[in-house]
Amino acid sequence: MKLLIVDCCISQRGEDSRTRRLLRAYAEAFCRSHPDAETETVTPETLLSLKPFDPEMLDERDALASVQAWDAPVYDLARQFRGADAVVVAAPFWDLSFPAALRTYIEYISANGLTYHYESDGCHGDCRASQLVYLTTGGDVEREDSLGMLYWRQLCAMFGIGRFEYVFGGGLDLDPAKTEELVRSACELAARLAAEEC
């Protein structure tokens, strides 16, 4: 089994990032429950180095897709995502969504003909993962229509990933006296999700 970790824990707190604590709790529990699992990580540095697609880049990518040149470097991240058995994405709750670097990553993994394709009845996913877990933390409380969760839920449907779960460690800046308790509770939930079978 291969777990893909998409680490978008971009934070001024560095290793003390609250979202990173969620990710560590998840990854450690996953590896304990799946001792034979391999892990691959897309690091914050990789995400921040991605250039958003401009028209010329899109033309080049489309030309490669037209001849199914899926081994081209522009498809490296899409191939990696497609081949994972499970995916965990961790990103802070920024501006009602997530950091721009993660949105750019989504552009790279959304490759028509590789991670999904179209038929007469609509879009069909081609990814191997059976589940994707989205981890996020924020100063405010979770809303029913929180965009990050809705976005990743819909992406799972597009990619053919049948199970979507998330942890929102919210309300962390409302009462500093409760912050640590809220983070610990969110980490426990993340660990429980990781321990479940894929």
Summary of the structure (lengths in Angstrom):
residues: 198
radius of gyration: 17.1
end to end distance: 9.3
largest distance: 57.9
contacts: 628
relative contact order: 0.19
helix: 46%
strand: 21%
